[in-house]
Amino acid sequence: MRLGTVSATDRVLAGALVVILALSSVQPPTPRLRPALVWPQPAEPPRPAPAAPAPPSVPPAGAGPDPGPPFKDPAPACGPARPDALDRWIGQAAAALEYAGEPPITDRAALRLIIAAESSGDPCVVNTWDANARRGTPSIGLVQTIRPTFDRWALPGYGDIRHPVDNIVAGVRYARARYGSESNVPGVVGRRTGRSYSGY
């Protein structure tokens, strides 16, 4: 090769070098940042306003605080009772039964008949002569219940066998369990059909 002459190869290499230098001096473009994706968050539900205080409850008509067991007379003195006292005690026994959720006394005449035949209306009467007395369980009170029968059929709060109301309550419950009602007591049926009274 002669001095001062440039070969074709040298020209190609020189051109390539120029291009490389030109490219190396150019700053690469700054990449454009894409905004990050942000998912929308659901808004927090508004808090409910404080509830207004509830109005005081109003019980249904006729309802109210339990007044407790019905009134009954204090234990009376011994001796035959007047008819108005007997009627009052029968009424108080009927109220006690209804208060306990049991059927009311509907045949008060049957009870008056039983009381007259069994005790002559004396709440303190004790039978000392029949088979029950000989067994050690005499009949006591207005409707003449023996102690085991009274204890089984008395209502809570009506546990005094000598109290006329308590005695009637236990006697009525026993009569209903055994005969279906106070009206079906054999002595009542007997008297109402012209026969004699027989104890129950």
Backbone as JSON, one array per atom type, in Angstrom:
{
  "sequence": "MRLGTVSATDRVLAGALVVILALSSVQPPTPRLRPALVWPQPAEPPRPAPAAPAPPSVPPAGAGPDPGPPFKDPAPACGPARPDALDRWIGQAAAALEYAGEPPITDRAALRLIIAAESSGDPCVVNTWDANARRGTPSIGLVQTIRPTFDRWALPGYGDIRHPVDNIVAGVRYARARYGSESNVPGVVGRRTGRSYSGY",
  "N": [[0.85, -1.17, 0.0], [0.48, 2.24, -0.76], [1.92, 5.21, 0.71], [-0.18, 7.86, 1.86], [-2.37, 7.21, 0.52], [-5.68, 6.08, 0.96], [-7.22, 3.21, 1.78], [-10.12, 1.4, 0.72], [-11.1, -0.12, 2.74], [-10.09, 1.13, 5.0], [-11.52, 3.45, 4.85], [-14.1, 2.55, 5.4], [-13.86, 1.6, 7.99], [-13.15, 3.94, 9.3], [-15.46, 5.43, 8.94], [-17.27, 3.93, 10.38], [-16.24, 4.27, 12.93], [-16.66, 6.97, 13.32], [-19.42, 7.03, 13.39], [-19.93, 5.5, 15.7], [-18.74, 7.11, 17.66], [-20.33, 9.32, 17.44], [-22.79, 8.34, 18.21], [-22.25, 7.62, 20.86], [-22.0, 10.03, 22.11], [-24.49, 11.04, 22.31], [-27.11, 11.61, 24.58], [-29.14, 9.2, 26.11], [-32.67, 9.13, 25.72], [-34.71, 10.37, 28.36], [-36.62, 8.12, 30.16], [-40.15, 8.16, 30.11], [-42.11, 8.37, 32.93], [-44.69, 6.31, 33.89], [-47.76, 6.95, 35.44], [-48.45, 5.45, 38.59], [-50.78, 2.82, 39.05], [-53.66, 3.33, 40.89], [-55.96, 1.85, 42.87], [-59.29, 2.69, 43.35], [-60.44, 3.25, 46.63], [-63.11, 1.93, 48.54], [-65.47, 4.15, 49.9], [-65.65, 4.82, 53.39], [-68.44, 3.64, 55.13], [-70.94, 5.87, 56.31], [-71.2, 6.55, 59.78], [-73.88, 5.35, 61.72], [-76.33, 7.52, 63.11], [-76.58, 8.09, 66.64], [-78.89, 5.98, 68.26], [-82.14, 6.96, 69.19], [-83.31, 7.03, 72.56], [-85.28, 4.24, 73.56], [-88.82, 4.41, 73.86], [-90.53, 4.09, 77.0], [-91.75, 0.83, 77.66], [-95.11, -0.03, 77.15], [-97.38, -1.79, 78.98], [-99.76, -4.27, 77.83], [-103.29, -3.57, 77.72], [-104.9, -4.12, 80.76], [-102.82, -5.62, 81.67], [-100.01, -5.75, 83.87], [-97.95, -5.23, 86.77], [-97.62, -8.26, 88.61], [-100.1, -8.72, 90.92], [-99.91, -10.46, 93.0], [-100.93, -13.27, 95.12], [-104.5, -13.78, 95.52], [-106.52, -11.99, 97.91], [-107.21, -13.33, 101.15], [-109.34, -14.02, 103.91], [-108.31, -13.56, 107.34], [-107.58, -16.37, 109.51], [-110.54, -17.64, 110.86], [-112.56, -17.5, 113.88], [-113.42, -20.46, 115.79], [-116.38, -22.49, 115.29], [-119.75, -22.67, 113.94], [-120.04, -21.09, 110.83], [-121.4, -18.03, 109.53], [-123.74, -17.78, 106.77], [-122.97, -15.76, 104.9], [-120.25, -15.54, 105.38], [-119.37, -18.08, 104.62], [-119.95, -17.96, 101.86], [-118.18, -15.95, 101.14], [-115.68, -17.14, 101.68], [-115.78, -19.28, 99.88], [-115.76, -17.81, 97.51], [-113.21, -16.63, 97.72], [-111.62, -18.9, 97.61], [-112.23, -19.71, 95.02], [-111.06, -17.6, 93.59], [-108.38, -18.04, 94.22], [-107.92, -20.48, 92.94], [-108.3, -19.76, 90.24], [-106.24, -17.89, 89.99], [-104.1, -19.61, 90.09], [-104.31, -20.71, 87.63], [-106.27, -22.57, 87.21], [-109.55, -24.02, 86.55], [-112.42, -22.0, 87.37], [-114.58, -22.08, 90.27], [-117.63, -23.28, 89.55], [-119.95, -24.36, 90.5], [-121.14, -23.38, 93.11], [-123.14, -23.93, 94.88], [-122.94, -26.67, 95.22], [-120.64, -26.83, 96.77], [-121.47, -25.5, 99.08], [-123.33, -27.35, 99.96], [-121.68, -29.6, 100.48], [-120.05, -28.53, 102.55], [-121.96, -28.01, 104.53], [-122.86, -30.61, 105.1], [-120.5, -31.95, 105.84], [-119.15, -30.46, 107.87], [-120.83, -28.73, 109.15], [-120.29, -26.1, 108.69], [-118.22, -25.31, 110.37], [-114.96, -24.36, 110.68], [-113.11, -25.53, 112.35], [-113.64, -28.14, 112.94], [-112.9, -31.5, 113.8], [-112.88, -34.79, 112.85], [-113.24, -37.48, 114.91], [-113.98, -40.12, 114.99], [-114.29, -41.84, 112.74], [-113.08, -44.23, 110.21], [-110.79, -43.05, 109.13], [-109.88, -41.52, 111.28], [-109.27, -43.56, 113.09], [-107.09, -44.61, 111.81], [-105.27, -42.7, 112.3], [-105.31, -40.4, 110.83], [-107.28, -38.08, 110.97], [-110.23, -36.48, 109.61], [-110.33, -33.02, 108.79], [-111.49, -29.66, 109.17], [-113.46, -27.39, 107.06], [-114.33, -28.8, 104.67], [-113.56, -31.25, 105.39], [-110.95, -32.7, 104.94], [-108.43, -35.2, 104.99], [-105.12, -35.21, 106.4], [-102.98, -36.27, 104.6], [-104.3, -36.1, 102.1], [-104.93, -33.39, 102.0], [-102.33, -32.25, 102.02], [-101.38, -33.15, 99.58], [-103.02, -31.87, 97.69], [-103.16, -29.17, 98.25], [-102.59, -25.74, 97.35], [-99.59, -23.8, 96.68], [-98.91, -21.49, 99.25], [-101.32, -21.82, 100.39], [-101.53, -23.5, 102.67], [-102.64, -24.16, 105.18], [-104.43, -26.34, 106.9], [-106.58, -25.89, 108.57], [-107.54, -23.45, 107.88], [-110.31, -21.94, 106.38], [-110.41, -21.19, 103.6], [-108.09, -22.35, 102.49], [-108.64, -25.02, 103.02], [-110.94, -25.45, 101.49], [-109.87, -25.04, 98.9], [-108.0, -27.19, 98.62], [-109.8, -29.33, 98.94], [-111.55, -29.0, 96.74], [-109.79, -29.34, 94.57], [-109.01, -31.97, 94.97], [-111.54, -33.26, 94.7], [-112.11, -32.69, 92.02], [-110.04, -34.06, 90.75], [-110.65, -36.68, 91.43], [-113.41, -37.1, 90.92], [-114.1, -35.55, 88.76], [-115.47, -33.12, 88.94], [-116.65, -30.71, 91.37], [-119.35, -30.92, 91.41], [-119.89, -33.57, 90.92], [-119.33, -35.02, 93.17], [-120.08, -37.8, 95.21], [-121.85, -37.44, 97.46], [-123.09, -35.01, 96.85], [-124.39, -35.59, 94.45], [-126.08, -37.55, 95.45], [-127.75, -36.12, 97.29], [-128.99, -34.38, 95.51], [-130.48, -36.02, 94.0], [-132.39, -37.02, 95.6], [-131.47, -38.85, 97.45], [-129.52, -39.95, 100.32], [-126.78, -38.14, 101.85], [-123.43, -39.0, 101.18], [-120.14, -39.42, 102.35], [-117.06, -38.2, 100.89]],
  "CA": [[0.0, 0.0, 0.0], [1.29, 3.45, -0.85], [1.59, 6.23, 1.7], [-1.02, 8.93, 1.37], [-3.6, 6.7, -0.06], [-6.57, 5.43, 1.95], [-7.92, 2.1, 1.14], [-11.57, 1.35, 0.94], [-11.35, -0.71, 4.07], [-9.85, 2.17, 6.01], [-12.64, 4.4, 4.83], [-15.27, 1.93, 6.07], [-13.59, 1.57, 9.44], [-13.21, 5.31, 9.81], [-16.88, 5.83, 8.99], [-17.93, 3.23, 11.5], [-15.77, 4.89, 14.16], [-17.36, 8.26, 13.44], [-20.82, 6.76, 13.8], [-19.91, 5.04, 17.1], [-18.48, 8.26, 18.53], [-21.51, 10.19, 17.41], [-23.85, 7.73, 19.02], [-21.9, 7.6, 22.28], [-22.12, 11.37, 22.68], [-25.91, 11.41, 22.41], [-27.74, 11.12, 25.83], [-30.38, 8.46, 25.85], [-33.84, 9.88, 26.17], [-35.21, 10.03, 29.7], [-37.9, 7.4, 30.02], [-41.32, 8.82, 30.71], [-42.69, 7.54, 33.99], [-46.14, 6.18, 33.84], [-48.29, 7.04, 36.8], [-48.84, 4.17, 39.2], [-52.21, 2.58, 39.11], [-54.2, 3.38, 42.26], [-57.34, 1.39, 42.87], [-60.11, 3.52, 44.24], [-60.87, 2.58, 47.85], [-64.51, 2.27, 48.85], [-65.62, 5.13, 50.99], [-66.14, 4.24, 54.65], [-69.85, 4.01, 55.28], [-71.15, 6.82, 57.41], [-71.65, 5.94, 61.03], [-75.28, 5.72, 62.0], [-76.54, 8.44, 64.22], [-76.97, 7.36, 67.84], [-80.33, 5.71, 68.33], [-82.88, 7.66, 70.25], [-83.71, 6.07, 73.6], [-86.6, 3.64, 73.32], [-89.82, 4.87, 74.83], [-90.83, 3.04, 77.97], [-92.75, -0.1, 77.15], [-96.44, 0.11, 77.75], [-97.98, -3.12, 79.03], [-101.09, -4.32, 77.23], [-104.4, -3.22, 78.61], [-105.23, -5.16, 81.72], [-101.61, -6.23, 82.21], [-99.29, -4.92, 84.82], [-97.22, -6.07, 87.71], [-98.43, -9.3, 89.26], [-100.5, -8.22, 92.24], [-99.73, -11.49, 94.02], [-102.11, -14.11, 95.35], [-105.7, -13.06, 95.95], [-106.71, -11.81, 99.35], [-108.08, -14.26, 101.88], [-109.6, -13.6, 105.28], [-107.53, -14.22, 108.39], [-108.25, -17.56, 110.05], [-111.65, -17.2, 111.7], [-112.79, -18.22, 115.14], [-114.12, -21.73, 115.62], [-117.82, -22.45, 115.41], [-120.44, -22.6, 112.66], [-119.91, -19.78, 110.17], [-122.61, -17.46, 108.91], [-123.79, -18.04, 105.32], [-122.21, -14.79, 104.11], [-118.83, -15.88, 105.52], [-119.13, -19.24, 103.76], [-119.92, -17.51, 100.47], [-116.95, -15.18, 100.94], [-114.57, -18.09, 101.63], [-115.86, -19.99, 98.6], [-115.29, -16.86, 96.49], [-111.76, -16.47, 97.84], [-111.03, -20.14, 97.1], [-112.36, -19.66, 93.55], [-110.04, -16.66, 93.09], [-107.08, -18.7, 94.35], [-107.81, -21.48, 91.87], [-108.12, -19.05, 88.97], [-104.9, -17.3, 90.01], [-103.18, -20.7, 89.8], [-104.53, -21.18, 86.27], [-107.23, -23.67, 87.21], [-110.92, -23.55, 86.28], [-113.1, -21.41, 88.52], [-115.66, -22.87, 90.87], [-118.87, -22.89, 88.87], [-121.1, -24.9, 91.24], [-120.93, -23.01, 94.51], [-124.16, -24.6, 95.69], [-122.4, -27.99, 95.58], [-119.72, -26.65, 97.89], [-122.25, -25.2, 100.29], [-123.92, -28.61, 100.39], [-120.59, -30.4, 101.07], [-119.65, -27.92, 103.81], [-123.03, -28.21, 105.52], [-122.92, -32.02, 105.49], [-119.23, -32.43, 106.4], [-118.64, -29.76, 109.06], [-121.83, -27.73, 109.61], [-119.73, -24.76, 108.52], [-117.24, -25.0, 111.41], [-113.63, -24.65, 110.12], [-112.23, -26.18, 113.33], [-114.13, -29.48, 113.24], [-112.02, -32.65, 113.58], [-113.62, -36.05, 112.99], [-112.45, -38.37, 115.76], [-114.63, -41.41, 115.18], [-114.4, -42.73, 111.57], [-111.93, -45.07, 109.88], [-109.6, -42.2, 108.97], [-109.4, -41.18, 112.63], [-108.66, -44.76, 113.67], [-105.78, -44.78, 111.16], [-104.4, -41.61, 112.72], [-105.41, -39.26, 109.91], [-108.67, -37.63, 111.04], [-110.68, -35.43, 108.69], [-110.23, -31.72, 109.46], [-111.87, -28.44, 108.49], [-114.76, -27.17, 106.43], [-114.73, -29.87, 103.75], [-113.11, -32.5, 106.01], [-109.87, -33.41, 104.26], [-107.41, -35.78, 105.87], [-103.84, -34.52, 106.19], [-102.28, -36.62, 103.35], [-105.03, -35.56, 100.94], [-104.74, -31.93, 101.99], [-100.95, -31.92, 101.63], [-101.19, -33.42, 98.15], [-103.82, -31.02, 96.81], [-103.08, -27.75, 98.61], [-101.79, -24.87, 96.48], [-98.58, -23.01, 97.41], [-99.47, -20.32, 99.92], [-102.62, -22.21, 100.95], [-101.14, -24.75, 103.34], [-103.18, -24.3, 106.54], [-105.6, -27.21, 106.77], [-107.69, -25.37, 109.36], [-108.05, -22.2, 107.31], [-111.41, -22.36, 105.5], [-110.11, -21.03, 102.16], [-107.1, -23.37, 102.12], [-109.32, -26.3, 103.09], [-111.81, -25.54, 100.3], [-109.02, -25.18, 97.7], [-107.51, -28.57, 98.53], [-110.93, -30.23, 98.75], [-112.04, -28.87, 95.36], [-108.81, -29.94, 93.66], [-109.14, -33.42, 95.15], [-112.81, -33.69, 94.12], [-111.99, -32.63, 90.55], [-109.16, -35.14, 90.3], [-111.26, -38.0, 91.64], [-114.78, -37.22, 90.4], [-114.28, -34.72, 87.56], [-115.89, -31.78, 89.35], [-117.29, -30.69, 92.68], [-120.76, -31.3, 91.22], [-120.0, -35.03, 90.82], [-119.05, -35.68, 94.45], [-121.23, -38.68, 95.44], [-122.83, -36.89, 98.38], [-123.84, -33.96, 96.15], [-125.28, -36.27, 93.52], [-127.1, -38.21, 96.24], [-128.73, -35.15, 97.79], [-129.73, -33.78, 94.4], [-131.37, -37.04, 93.39], [-133.32, -37.51, 96.62], [-130.9, -39.86, 98.33], [-128.79, -39.38, 101.45], [-125.41, -37.68, 101.58], [-122.35, -39.92, 101.54], [-118.86, -38.71, 102.35], [-116.21, -38.4, 99.71]],
  "C": [[0.89, 1.23, 0.0], [0.84, 4.42, 0.2], [0.77, 7.32, 1.05], [-2.26, 8.44, 0.7], [-4.39, 5.98, 1.01], [-7.33, 4.36, 1.22], [-9.4, 2.17, 1.47], [-11.89, 0.81, 2.31], [-11.16, 0.32, 5.15], [-11.01, 3.16, 6.03], [-13.85, 3.85, 5.56], [-15.07, 1.95, 7.56], [-13.7, 2.96, 10.03], [-14.65, 5.77, 9.91], [-17.6, 5.19, 10.16], [-17.54, 3.85, 12.81], [-16.48, 6.21, 14.4], [-18.77, 8.04, 13.94], [-20.88, 6.36, 15.26], [-19.71, 6.21, 18.03], [-19.7, 9.18, 18.58], [-22.61, 9.64, 18.3], [-23.52, 7.78, 20.51], [-22.04, 8.97, 22.91], [-23.57, 11.81, 22.84], [-26.48, 10.8, 23.69], [-28.99, 10.34, 25.48], [-31.59, 9.23, 26.39], [-34.3, 9.4, 27.55], [-36.54, 9.3, 29.57], [-39.02, 8.15, 30.71], [-41.93, 7.86, 31.73], [-44.21, 7.51, 33.85], [-46.68, 6.26, 35.27], [-48.71, 5.66, 37.31], [-50.36, 4.05, 39.22], [-52.66, 2.57, 40.57], [-55.65, 2.96, 42.18], [-58.15, 2.27, 43.8], [-60.58, 2.7, 45.43], [-62.33, 2.94, 48.13], [-64.58, 3.23, 50.02], [-66.15, 4.43, 52.23], [-67.59, 4.65, 54.84], [-70.03, 4.96, 56.45], [-71.65, 6.1, 58.65], [-73.08, 6.34, 61.3], [-75.36, 6.67, 63.18], [-76.95, 7.65, 65.45], [-78.48, 7.2, 67.9], [-80.96, 6.5, 69.47], [-83.28, 6.66, 71.31], [-85.12, 5.57, 73.35], [-87.6, 4.17, 74.33], [-90.13, 3.76, 75.81], [-91.94, 2.15, 77.45], [-94.05, 0.07, 77.91], [-97.07, -1.26, 77.79], [-99.35, -3.11, 78.39], [-102.16, -3.99, 78.25], [-104.73, -4.39, 79.51], [-104.01, -5.84, 82.31], [-100.95, -5.27, 83.16], [-98.54, -5.82, 85.77], [-98.16, -7.07, 88.38], [-98.81, -8.83, 90.65], [-100.3, -9.23, 93.35], [-101.0, -12.28, 94.23], [-103.3, -13.3, 95.82], [-105.79, -12.98, 97.47], [-107.54, -12.96, 99.91], [-108.2, -13.76, 103.31], [-108.58, -14.22, 106.23], [-108.29, -15.44, 108.89], [-109.33, -17.13, 111.02], [-111.68, -17.96, 113.03], [-113.52, -19.52, 114.85], [-115.62, -21.54, 115.83], [-118.46, -22.33, 114.05], [-120.39, -21.18, 112.09], [-121.25, -19.32, 109.63], [-122.57, -17.73, 107.4], [-122.98, -17.05, 104.5], [-120.71, -15.04, 104.21], [-118.49, -17.09, 104.64], [-119.03, -18.82, 102.3], [-118.64, -16.73, 100.17], [-115.75, -16.12, 100.82], [-114.59, -18.89, 100.32], [-115.38, -19.09, 97.46], [-113.79, -16.68, 96.52], [-111.04, -17.73, 97.35], [-111.1, -20.17, 95.57], [-111.3, -18.75, 92.95], [-108.66, -17.29, 93.16], [-106.88, -19.73, 93.24], [-107.57, -20.82, 90.52], [-106.74, -18.43, 88.88], [-103.85, -18.36, 89.68], [-103.38, -21.28, 88.41], [-105.5, -22.34, 86.17], [-108.64, -23.14, 86.96], [-111.56, -22.97, 87.54], [-114.12, -22.39, 89.09], [-116.96, -22.4, 90.24], [-120.11, -23.37, 89.62], [-120.9, -24.62, 92.73], [-121.97, -23.66, 95.42], [-123.69, -25.99, 96.11], [-121.45, -27.86, 96.76], [-120.46, -26.32, 99.18], [-122.88, -26.48, 100.85], [-122.87, -29.49, 101.08], [-120.22, -29.85, 102.44], [-120.71, -28.17, 104.89], [-123.04, -29.65, 106.02], [-121.66, -32.47, 106.22], [-118.88, -31.77, 107.73], [-119.65, -28.82, 109.7], [-121.26, -26.32, 109.57], [-118.72, -24.36, 109.57], [-115.84, -25.35, 110.9], [-112.71, -25.4, 111.07], [-112.62, -27.63, 113.61], [-113.07, -30.53, 112.9], [-112.85, -33.9, 113.82], [-112.75, -37.03, 113.76], [-113.0, -39.79, 115.81], [-114.6, -42.34, 113.97], [-113.11, -43.5, 111.32], [-110.66, -44.25, 109.7], [-109.01, -41.84, 110.33], [-108.72, -42.38, 113.26], [-107.29, -45.04, 113.05], [-104.81, -43.67, 111.54], [-104.39, -40.42, 111.79], [-106.85, -38.75, 109.9], [-108.97, -36.56, 110.0], [-110.77, -34.12, 109.45], [-110.82, -30.64, 108.57], [-113.2, -28.46, 107.79], [-115.21, -28.33, 105.55], [-114.13, -31.21, 104.16], [-112.12, -33.28, 105.14], [-108.96, -34.03, 105.3], [-106.06, -35.16, 105.48], [-103.13, -34.97, 104.9], [-102.97, -36.07, 102.1], [-104.84, -34.05, 100.85], [-103.35, -31.58, 101.49], [-100.73, -32.15, 100.13], [-101.86, -32.38, 97.28], [-103.82, -29.54, 97.17], [-102.25, -26.99, 97.58], [-100.71, -24.18, 97.31], [-99.21, -21.75, 97.99], [-100.83, -20.6, 100.55], [-102.45, -23.52, 101.72], [-101.65, -24.93, 104.75], [-104.47, -25.09, 106.48], [-106.8, -26.7, 107.54], [-108.22, -24.03, 108.85], [-109.14, -22.56, 106.3], [-111.1, -22.25, 104.01], [-109.14, -22.11, 101.71], [-107.75, -24.75, 102.07], [-110.22, -26.5, 101.87], [-110.97, -25.77, 99.04], [-108.56, -26.62, 97.54], [-108.65, -29.55, 98.27], [-111.47, -30.19, 97.33], [-111.07, -29.55, 94.39], [-108.85, -31.47, 93.75], [-110.42, -33.93, 94.47], [-112.75, -33.68, 92.59], [-111.13, -33.77, 90.03], [-109.85, -36.5, 90.39], [-112.6, -38.16, 90.92], [-115.04, -36.38, 89.14], [-114.72, -33.31, 87.87], [-116.49, -31.88, 90.74], [-118.76, -31.1, 92.58], [-120.95, -32.81, 91.23], [-119.63, -35.76, 92.11], [-120.28, -36.53, 94.81], [-122.28, -38.11, 96.39], [-123.69, -35.81, 97.73], [-124.84, -34.6, 95.2], [-126.42, -36.94, 94.29], [-128.17, -37.24, 96.72], [-129.59, -34.59, 96.66], [-130.65, -34.78, 93.69], [-132.26, -37.7, 94.44], [-132.77, -38.59, 97.51], [-130.13, -39.16, 99.45], [-127.39, -38.97, 101.02], [-124.44, -38.78, 102.0], [-121.03, -39.17, 101.41], [-118.02, -39.05, 101.13], [-114.78, -38.7, 100.1]]
}
